[in-house]
Amino acid sequence: MFAKVVAVSLLTLASGQLLAAECKVTVDSTDQMSFDTKAIEIDKSCKTFTVELKHSGKLPKNVMGHNWVLSKTADMAGIATDGISAGLDKNYLKEGDTRVIAHTKVIGAGETDSVTFDVSKLNPAESYEFFCSFPGHNSMMKGTVVLK
């Protein structure tokens, strides 16, 4: 009887683990100025969310570097424009820019970086986008972030 209770308890625990929300995503970037996803859905049950950015290309970051930046949709263009003058050393992001919710550093071929942010910073009624702030990349390298 005891073994049966333990087995049922373990099965319940395991199924609970399977039902838990995935609070992490991996995004790949390439030398063709693209991310491998155009949309990221974040489960409302996530307290924090982690984005791991990979660069599967062959070019160095000063030539074809990429980062992952999260902001309100309305702020994306301004962040990208203001970031140009910040330069590569500052990840093409203006220092202290409060419009930036989260970001990785700029990476090049074979590199990875990740960022974890507080999901409570996102308002379900607001529209959000992720993008690359390397000059000229945000026109193609962008996507939506939605709380579900």
Disulfide bonds with the S-S distance in Angstrom:
Cys23-Cys46 2.03
